[in-house]
């Protein structure tokens, strides 16, 4: 039964990726200098919703997404976080540069307006800050994963504060977002985690075999920013909200 489920979903997902390629090519004119138009964002959202459905995600939302362009900050568990959050609101992601090299998926991420950063590269971080600023000024939401890596979902790592300076410089609100994945029994879903340098294909195969995965997404109270704020304090306050909402241990 599990094998049949995997094969059925894999066929549907392959078709969905082909549809994504077609849409990215067909509507590429709606992305100007890396900034997606409102219509393109709607197309992305619809495609992500369908992708989540194919992957067996049941999404439970708490709180309200931001009404104006914001810097969203989330804990990071899996590549699943991307279609999950992308299905809920118009969004541009800051992702590690390695994703750009993933077959098909990396190309789709690039065409959809994803921003990429080379981890550990100071110059790249400055460039990412400039790109985030450009998107925010264009009225776009941008989401970052300041842990800098994924976890198994049972803890939240320290948030690197550097990119929080963008919120201070542009006086934009920070929207904390908490993510948790549960299996059909309501327990922690280990299959959802993408960790320990696991190959993408192996992670996908595990997820395709799950009967269903419940994805809990919490949009938490907005944190105001301003020129008198400090990026480390913002990082710690944002992380603290997420840890508390997910009822996880407050260690780094």
C-alpha positions as CSV (number, residue, x, y, z in Angstrom):
1,X,0.0,0.0,0.0
2,X,2.8,2.4,0.9
3,X,4.6,1.7,-2.4
4,X,1.4,2.3,-4.4
5,X,0.9,5.6,-2.5
6,X,4.5,6.6,-3.3
7,X,4.2,5.8,-7.0
8,X,0.8,7.5,-7.4
9,X,2.0,10.7,-5.7
10,X,5.3,10.6,-7.6
11,X,3.4,10.5,-10.9
12,X,1.2,13.4,-9.8
13,X,4.2,15.4,-8.6
14,X,6.1,14.8,-11.8
15,X,3.1,16.3,-13.7
16,X,2.9,19.1,-11.2
17,X,6.6,20.0,-11.8
18,X,6.0,20.0,-15.6
19,X,3.1,22.4,-15.0
20,X,5.4,24.5,-12.9
21,X,7.9,24.7,-15.7
22,X,5.2,25.7,-18.2
23,X,3.8,28.4,-15.9
24,X,7.3,29.8,-15.2
25,X,8.0,30.1,-18.9
26,X,4.6,31.2,-19.9
27,X,4.4,34.0,-17.3
28,X,8.1,35.0,-17.1
29,X,7.2,38.4,-18.3
30,X,5.4,39.0,-15.0
31,X,8.7,39.0,-13.1
32,X,10.6,42.3,-13.6
33,X,14.2,42.4,-12.4
34,X,13.5,39.6,-10.0
35,X,10.3,41.2,-8.6
36,X,7.2,39.1,-9.2
37,X,3.9,40.9,-10.0
38,X,0.7,40.4,-8.0
39,X,-0.6,38.0,-10.7
40,X,2.5,36.0,-10.7
41,X,2.4,35.7,-6.9
42,X,-1.2,34.4,-7.2
43,X,-0.1,31.8,-9.7
44,X,2.8,30.7,-7.4
45,X,0.4,30.4,-4.5
46,X,-2.1,28.2,-6.4
47,X,0.8,26.0,-7.6
48,X,2.1,25.6,-4.1
49,X,-1.3,24.7,-2.8
50,X,-1.6,22.0,-5.3
51,X,1.9,20.7,-4.5
52,X,1.0,20.6,-0.8
53,X,-2.1,18.6,-1.6
54,X,-0.1,16.1,-3.7
55,X,2.4,15.7,-0.9
56,X,-0.3,14.8,1.5
57,X,0.0,18.0,3.7
58,X,-3.0,18.9,5.8
59,X,-2.4,22.5,6.9
60,X,-3.6,24.0,10.2
61,X,-3.2,27.7,10.6
62,X,-3.2,29.8,13.7
63,X,-3.0,33.6,13.7
64,X,-3.1,36.0,10.7
65,X,-0.5,36.6,8.0
66,X,0.8,40.2,7.7
67,X,-1.4,42.7,5.9
68,X,1.5,44.8,4.6
69,X,4.9,44.0,3.3
70,X,6.9,42.4,6.1
71,X,10.0,40.5,6.9
72,X,8.8,37.0,7.9
73,X,11.1,34.9,10.1
74,X,10.5,31.2,10.6
75,X,12.1,28.1,12.1
76,X,13.4,25.7,9.4
77,X,12.7,21.9,9.3
78,X,12.5,20.9,5.7
79,X,12.3,21.8,2.1
80,X,8.6,21.3,2.7
81,X,8.6,24.6,4.5
82,X,8.8,26.4,1.1
83,X,5.7,25.1,-0.7
84,X,3.9,25.1,2.7
85,X,4.4,28.8,3.5
86,X,4.3,29.7,-0.2
87,X,0.8,28.3,-0.3
88,X,-0.5,30.6,2.4
89,X,0.5,34.1,1.2
90,X,2.5,36.0,-1.5
91,X,6.1,35.4,-0.5
92,X,9.7,35.5,-1.6
93,X,12.2,33.3,0.1
94,X,15.9,33.7,1.0
95,X,17.4,30.3,0.4
96,X,20.9,28.8,0.5
97,X,22.7,28.9,-2.8
98,X,22.9,25.1,-3.1
99,X,19.1,25.0,-3.8
100,X,19.7,26.8,-7.1
101,X,21.6,23.7,-8.3
102,X,18.9,21.2,-7.5
103,X,17.5,19.7,-10.7
104,X,14.1,21.3,-11.8
105,X,13.3,22.5,-8.2
106,X,16.2,24.9,-8.2
107,X,15.3,26.3,-11.5
108,X,11.7,26.8,-10.5
109,X,12.8,28.5,-7.3
110,X,15.0,30.9,-9.3
111,X,12.2,31.7,-11.7
112,X,9.8,32.3,-8.9
113,X,11.9,35.1,-7.4
114,X,13.7,33.3,-4.7
115,X,16.7,35.1,-3.3
116,X,19.9,33.1,-2.8
117,X,22.8,33.5,-0.4
118,X,26.1,31.7,-0.1
119,X,26.4,30.7,3.6
120,X,29.5,32.0,5.4
121,X,30.2,34.6,2.8
122,X,30.1,38.1,4.3
123,X,29.9,39.9,0.9
124,X,27.0,37.6,-0.1
125,X,25.2,38.4,3.1
126,X,25.5,42.2,2.3
127,X,24.2,41.5,-1.2
128,X,21.3,39.5,0.2
129,X,20.4,42.4,2.5
130,X,20.3,44.8,-0.5
131,X,18.0,42.4,-2.4
132,X,15.7,41.9,0.6
133,X,15.5,45.7,0.9
134,X,14.7,46.1,-2.8
135,X,11.8,43.5,-2.5
136,X,10.4,45.1,0.7
137,X,10.4,48.6,-0.9
138,X,8.5,47.0,-3.9
139,X,5.8,45.9,-1.4
140,X,6.9,42.3,-1.3
141,X,7.0,39.9,1.6
142,X,10.3,38.2,2.2
143,X,10.9,35.2,4.5
144,X,14.2,34.2,6.0
145,X,15.3,31.2,8.0
146,X,17.9,32.7,10.4
147,X,18.9,29.4,11.9
148,X,21.0,28.9,8.8
149,X,20.2,25.2,8.6
150,X,17.3,22.7,9.2
151,X,16.5,20.9,12.4
152,X,14.5,17.8,13.2
153,X,11.7,20.1,14.6
154,X,12.3,19.3,18.3
155,X,14.3,22.4,18.9
156,X,15.0,25.9,17.4
157,X,18.7,26.8,16.9
158,X,20.1,30.3,17.6
159,X,19.0,32.9,15.2
160,X,21.8,34.7,13.3
161,X,21.1,38.4,13.8
162,X,22.8,39.8,10.7
163,X,19.8,39.9,8.4
164,X,17.6,41.5,11.1
165,X,19.4,44.7,10.3
166,X,17.2,44.9,7.2
167,X,14.1,45.3,9.3
168,X,15.8,48.1,11.3
169,X,17.1,50.0,8.2
170,X,13.7,49.8,6.5
171,X,11.6,50.2,9.6
172,X,9.4,47.2,8.6
173,X,7.6,44.8,11.0
174,X,8.9,41.3,11.7
175,X,6.4,38.5,11.5
176,X,7.5,35.5,13.5
177,X,6.2,32.2,12.0
178,X,6.3,28.8,13.8
179,X,6.2,25.5,11.9
180,X,5.6,22.0,13.2
181,X,4.9,18.7,11.4
182,X,2.8,15.9,12.9
183,X,2.0,12.4,11.6
184,X,-1.4,10.8,11.4
185,X,-1.3,9.9,15.1
186,X,-0.6,13.5,16.1
187,X,3.0,12.7,17.1
188,X,6.1,14.4,15.8
189,X,6.7,13.6,12.2
190,X,10.3,12.5,11.8
191,X,9.8,11.9,8.0
192,X,9.3,15.6,7.4
193,X,12.8,16.6,8.7
194,X,15.5,17.3,6.1
195,X,18.7,17.0,8.0
196,X,22.2,15.4,8.3
197,X,23.0,16.0,4.6
198,X,20.3,13.6,3.5
199,X,19.8,13.5,-0.3
200,X,16.7,15.3,-1.5
201,X,15.5,12.1,-3.3
202,X,15.7,10.1,0.0
203,X,13.7,12.8,1.9
204,X,11.1,13.0,-0.9
205,X,10.7,9.2,-0.9
206,X,10.0,9.2,2.9
207,X,7.4,12.0,2.6
208,X,5.6,10.4,-0.3
209,X,5.2,7.2,1.8
210,X,3.4,9.0,4.7
211,X,-0.4,8.6,4.7
212,X,-0.7,12.3,5.6
213,X,1.3,15.0,7.4
214,X,-0.3,17.7,9.4
215,X,1.5,21.0,9.0
216,X,0.8,23.4,11.9
217,X,1.7,27.0,11.0
218,X,1.5,29.8,13.6
219,X,1.6,33.4,12.6
220,X,2.6,35.1,15.9
221,X,2.3,38.7,17.1
222,X,4.2,41.1,15.0
223,X,7.4,42.6,16.4
224,X,7.9,46.3,15.6
225,X,11.2,47.5,14.4
226,X,12.8,51.0,14.1
227,X,16.1,52.8,13.9
228,X,16.6,52.5,17.6
229,X,16.3,48.7,17.6
230,X,19.2,46.3,17.9
231,X,19.4,43.3,15.5
232,X,20.5,40.8,18.2
233,X,17.6,41.8,20.5
234,X,15.2,41.4,17.5
235,X,16.6,38.0,16.7
236,X,16.3,36.8,20.3
237,X,12.8,38.2,20.7
238,X,11.6,36.5,17.4
239,X,13.2,33.2,18.3
240,X,11.7,33.4,21.8
241,X,8.1,33.8,20.4
242,X,8.5,30.9,18.1
243,X,10.0,28.6,20.8
244,X,7.2,29.4,23.1
245,X,4.5,28.9,20.5
246,X,5.9,25.5,19.6
247,X,6.3,24.6,23.2
248,X,10.0,23.6,22.6
249,X,13.0,23.8,25.0
250,X,14.6,27.3,25.0
251,X,18.2,26.2,24.4
252,X,20.5,27.0,21.5
